[in-house]
Amino acid sequence: MFRRKLRALNYYSADSINPSVSEDLKALVVWLEDQKIRIYKIEDRAPLRNATGGSWNAAFKKYLEDLSCPHDSDTNFSAAVDWLLGYAVQCEFEDEREQNSDLKCGLSAAADAPALSTSPPSGASEKSALDVDPRSKVFADSVQTLARILMVTTHPDPTVTLEAVRLVVEEKLSQSAIQEAKSKRSDKKERKFKVSGKDCGFNVGDPALEEAATALRLLHIRELRTLQTQINQLIVTAQALTADPKTDTSLRAVGT
């Protein structure tokens, strides 16, 4: 009966946990408090983490009381655990809503502002320009979306991916880069090449197919020429490293 809520919380053993087993229940409660609920300070979580046997049951009962759980773990264990999971889901929802609200407000402010300073004001804390938590799921998903749109390879650390996105934006999407691209496109003359009447080297019996085959063969030849040029450049580079040996007369050796 708990599987759906455990999966919604992304619990690591949602499909195998048995809350009736004391060790499973203890691991679940500690994880919920550490990751989702966080009603206690870190130092106050020691009884839930370290106590065993009856001491842990007492700590768990007090924990439910501190959360104002309407169920008693002794008389209605399943209802108490189900309520605790529901409370954790609610906490998760509240966190996501606050993060989405912060991101939306930050993006709106960025759109309305004429420009953002690249350096933080004096006395400001080291936070992102939009005051978004870089460890949040919203931040990571937003950065991944930007990277996918700009075709930037992602990194496990979203801040590294964001830095790569920034470099691409500065290089490709700045005003100077856009103007340069427009000027190159306007200066570039369109070149047309007629493939009709050219011999593709074989006969397919259909004029339209022969034109398509000829175009594909010409493109293949161009790719081979590019590859040959790259091979030649590689050979030249290798020769520059091997064809000019240094001579050490004191050793009476060449190529050392």
Secondary structure, 3 states (H helix, E strand, C coil): CCHHHHHHCCCCCCCCCCCCCHHHHHHHHHHHHHHHHCCCCHHHHHHHHHCCHHHHHHHHHHHHHHCCCCCCCCCCHHHHHHHHHHHHHHHHHHHHHHHHHHHHHHHHHHHHCCCCCCCCCCCCCCCCCCCCCCCCHHHHHHHHHHHHHCCCCCCCCHHHHHHHHHHHHHHHCCHHHHHHHHHHHHHCCCCCCCCCCCCCCCCCCCHHHHHHHHHHHHHHHHHHHHHHHHHHHHHHHHHHHHCCCCEECCCCEECC
